[in-house]
């Protein structure tokens, strides 16, 4: 049997009313498949939108925590700087904070170092070498 004969037999079996009903069902099934596909797409979009919203909320939460920690750090830094200002000269403070190896000492730095050296040279060497406080070398003080 050929396809044409097959189709004729099918048409004989199904009346035109039944064919229309089947065609309508096929159309509705196709529509439902399209609707179903759109629902799936929209559900994925909704899920992605919700996930994106959650991520933004988490990001904002962490940004707030970071800002709070930065403000705490700034206040602590200011407290330590005031303590350092009371103990060290500006040159010594910059050497401690920036870890500079070479620096040009001011007259104030040299006079403070000389006063400590005149009290005791061993104490000066101990403070400079063991405590690692930024003091000019003995060679600088000989000038």
N, C-alpha and C positions, 0 to 999 in steps of 0.2 A: 504494500500500500504506500502510496505517496503521501506527501504532506497535505496536498489539496484534498485528497479523498478523506484523509484523517479529519481535517477541519470540517468537511461536509458532514461526516458522521457525528462529530461533536455538536454541530449546529442542529442536527436532527434530534440528538438526545436532549439538548437544552433548548427550550423554547426561547423566544426573544425576551420574554419577561425574566426568565431565570438568568439569561445572559446579562441583562441590565442590572439585575440584583447583584450578580457576581462582580460585574465591572464596578458598580458603586462600592461594594465591599472592598475591592482592590484599591479603589481611589481613597476610601477612608483609611484603609491600612497604610497607604503611602503617606497620607496626611498625618496620621498618628506617628508614623516613623519619623517624619520631619519634625513634628512637635516634640517627640521624644528626644531627638537629636538636639533641638534647641534647648530643651530643658536641661539636658546633660551639659551642654555648653554653658548655659546660664548658671547651673549649679557649680561648675568649675570656676566660672567667673566670680560667683558669690563667695566661694571658698577662698579663692585667691585674694579677693577684696578684703575678706575678714582676716586672712593671714597678714596681709599688708597692713591693715589697721592695727592688729596686735603688735606687729613689728614696730610700727611708728610709736605706739604707746610705750613699748619697752625701751625704744631708743630715747624717747623724751624722759622716761624715768631715769635711765642711766646718765643722760646729759645733766639732769638736775642733781644727781648724786655727785657727778664730776664737778659741777659748779660749787656745790657745798664743800667738797674736799679742797678745791682750789682756794676758797675763801678762808677755810681753816688753816691751810698751808701758808697763805699770805699773812694771816695774823701771827702765826708762830714764827714766820721769818722775820717779821717786824720786831717781835719780842727779842729774838736772838740778836738781831742787829743792834738793838739798843743796849743789850748786855755787852756785845762786842765793842760798841762805841765807848763804853765806860772803861774798858780794860785796855784795848789796843788803839794804836794810832791808825789813821786812815790807810797808810801804806801797809801796815801789818794786816789790817783787816782785809784789804784787797788781795794780799798774798795768801791768806788763809782761805778765802772764799773762791779765788780764781786759780789757785795752785800755780802761781807764776814762780819760775825758778830764778829769773833775773829781775831785779828792780833797782830803781834809783831811790835811795833813802833820803828823806828830808832831814833838815837840821834837827827837828824835834826827835826823829827816830834815833839819830846818832847821839844826841845829848842824853836820851833815856838809857841807851845802851852803855854809854860811857859811865853814867852814874852807877849802873849795876856792876860794871867791870871794876870800878874803883872800890866798890864794897868788897868784892871778891871775884878774882878771875876764875877760880874753880866753879863758883856758883854760876857765873856767866856762861861758861862752857857747858855746864850741866843743863842749864835751862835751854840753851841753844841746841845741844846735841841729843840729849835724852828726852826732854819734853817736846822737842821739835817746834819750838816757838820761833816765829820769823824775826830773827835778830841779825844785824849786820855781822859780817865776819870780823875776826880780830884784825885782819889786814886793813879792812875799811876803817876801823877805829884808830889805826896808827897814823893816819894822814894828818 
